[in-house]
C-alpha cells in the first residue's frame, strides 16, 4: 500500500483550517455589557477606585478622567 503524502498533507491542512472555524462564540463580552444600567452605577465591591462611590456620576467622571491622564504619555513626561 503506497501512501500519498501530498494528499495526506492537504487533508491535514484542510482539517486544521476547518477545526478553527468551529470555535464557540465569545459570550463573556456580551454578559459584561448591560444597556439598562449606566456605567457610573457600577458594583459595590473591592475592585473600585478609592474616590468613587457607586451612583455618583461626578465622581465616576473624575475617576475616569484621572485614569485617562495617567495613561497619557504627554502628561507623564512633564
N, C-alpha and C positions, 0 to 999 in steps of 0.2 A: 504494500500500500504506500503510495507516494503522497507526501504531504506538500501541498502548495502553500508556501509561506507567504506569498503575496496576498492570496485570498484570505488566509488566516489573519494577517495583519490588518487588512482592510475591514474585515468583520470585527476585529477587536477595536479599532478606532471608531467604527460606526456605533458599536455597543456602548463605548465610553461616552461618546457625544450624546447619545440618546438617554443615558443614565443621568446626565447632568440636567436634562430637561424635566426630570421627574421629581425635583426637589419640592417640598411643600412651601406654600407662600409664607412670608414673614407676617405673623399676626401680632407680634409684640408692639410694633409701632402703631397699629390700629387701636390696640387696647389703651395705649398711653394718651391718645387724643380724645378729649371729651368736649364736644362743642357746646354742651349745655352748661358748663362751668367755666367762669372766667379764669384766666391764668393766675391772677392775683389771689384767688380764693384759696388755692393750694391745700396741702395736707399739713396737719399739725404733728410733725414728727421730729426726730433728731437730726434730720438732714437739711434743715432750713438754715439760712444765714442768720446772724445774731440780731441784726437791726430790722428784721422783717416780721410782721405779725400777719397771720392769715386773715384775709378780708380787707386789709388796708391797702388800697391801690397806690397811694402816695409812697408808702414805704417800699412797696414792691418795685415801683418805677425807679426809686432812688437806688435800691439794691442792684437792679439790672444795669442801670447806668454806671454805677461804681464798678461792677464786674466787667463791663464792656471797656471801660477806661483802663482797667488792669491788664486787658489783653491787647491794648493798642500799643504798638511798638513806638510810635512817635512820642507818646506821653511817658513811656517808661524810660526813654533815653535821656530826657531832660533832667 
